[in-house]
Amino acid sequence: NEKKKIKGGKSQCLPSRVLHIRQIPSDVTGAEVIALGLPFGKVTNFLMLKGKGQAFLEMASTEAAVSMVNYYTPATPHLHNRPVYIQYSNYKELKTENLHNQARPQAALQGVNAVQHGSVAITSALDGEGGHLPSQGSVLRIVVENVFYPITLEMLYQIFSKFGYVLKIVMFHKNNQFQALLQYADAMNAYCAKMSLDGHSIYTGCCTLRIDFSKLTTLKVKYNNDKSRDFTRVDLPFGDGQRTLDASLATTFATQNTVFPSYPGATGFAQPLGFPQGAGISVPAAPGALGSLTITPSTVSGQIPGVTGIPGNSVLLVSNLNPEAITPYGLFILFGVYGNVHRVKIMFKKRGIALVQMADATQAQLAINHLNGQRLYGRVMHTTLSKYQTIQLPREGQEDKGLTKDYSNSPLHRFKNPGSKNCQNIFPPSATLHLSNIPPSVTVDDLKNLFASKGSTVKAFKFFQKDCKMGLIQLGSVEEAVHALIELHNHDFGENQHLRVSFSKSTI
């Protein structure tokens, strides 16, 4: 009976709590098949037919089986990047006690259920399957390697909400790596996400996910912005005292069924893994195993509505700037840490918004990765790709008040020579600055006084032992260091001796 049905393709069976799964790749484990059913309820029995690429999964109730079939029929699940097909079985229940070869799948089933239902007694049950029990809980630590394109909080939300209800996300840079912490409502969802996503790349060839369990049992989120979000709280402030999360935005995130607009794929890379171009995809409410990663950065990342980034573009839109303090030169120096800045334009009517044109798209992405969310003159700066491909210089006689500057031939570009040392020393903003080109006549006190005169709190200073032209200075905060770098990079000590300032990865 089962055989006839497989050949005929679609099942004509009545709903049953036993599901028949077919076309399972040979290297898929029992735990991975069971994981398909877990989001819909308890899996009460399991039978794996290894040689035939088939399995039977018994759910605790017919309702659970129906919701599973209804969920996976339009959105075919994938195991090891291959589609698998699920239909109702003729069996009303599974009897596996007397069958040979089922010890390991049964152990996997007991282990997974034990974890899902609160008892972590069977810690080695999954070892036979090469699995790992999620005794660690519901918080994942995510490291993204080879970040060629910026990773947004919305992207992570979209990928990980396929596996369950995402409560909170916090993103940060640590040890020069992009990292995030993500908390699920349930430890089993975290386990399924780790099993399915670890080692996968968001884009072909880059942005590779490395996932393990965090030691934290819960995340504390103070602000809802583009670096951290608590999806259970609509009322949290934005974090710079200026804005709170837009109410409509909050409700979008409160529903797990958000539809994101589609993303055309980054230049030079294949389509983001997953859905075809064109239709915006909906993130399904019920989690499941990974079909494949689907990236469609949302328009809600704190950028100006209607302005969507064009991959391959080198013009940045920088917003939420302090109009009293910001200058084109200041932006030129700061963004110049991450690439050669060709032009800067502060908007004539909206002084809190600027455009910064980098030499190429890669430098633009580097600047976004390192400067989006940094504090500058008391405000959290938002940096994203602009819809413009170039900054137009003002025409003769056009009123501009010096707000548009061309720096394409500036002697201050840090990356003039391909392969220069500067290319290896690009670090995120930090409270410790690396100083070089210090004249022999300049003392520690001279340098401390120079930085103090610009409003910095100097915590520590040391010269490099091997090279007294270089030193490290530690200031009171990252924001102070950002201001000091803008003020003092290229500071003239006289006799054509100019100080060079950059962010350091070291501390004193």
Buried (B, 14 or more C-beta within 10 A) or exposed (E): EBEEBBEEEEBEBEEBBBBBBBEBBEEBBBBBBBBBBBBBBBBBBBBBBBEEBBBBBBBBEBEBBBBBBEBBEEBEBBBBEEEBBBBBBBBEEBEBEEEEEBEBBBBBBBBBBBBBEEEBEBEEBBBBBEBBBBEBBBBBBBBBEEBBBBBBBBBBBBBBBBBBBBBBBBBEBEEEEBBBBBBBBBBBBBBBBBBBBBEBBBBEEBBBBBBEBBEBEEBEBEBBBBBBBBBBBBEBBBBBEEBBBBEEBBEBBEEBEBBBEBBBBBEBBEBBBBBEEEEEBEBBEBBBBBBBBBBBBBBBBBBBEEBBBBBBBBBBBBBBBBBEEBBBBBBBBBBBBBBBBBBBBBBEEEBBBBBBBBBEBBBBBBBBBBBBBBBBBEBBBBBBBBEBEEBEEBEEEEEBEEBBBBBEEBEBBBBEEEEEEBEEBBBBBBBBBBBEBBBEEBEEEEBBEBBEEBEBEBBEBEBBEEEEBBBBBBBBEBBBBBBBBBBBBBBEBEEEBBBBBBBBEEEE
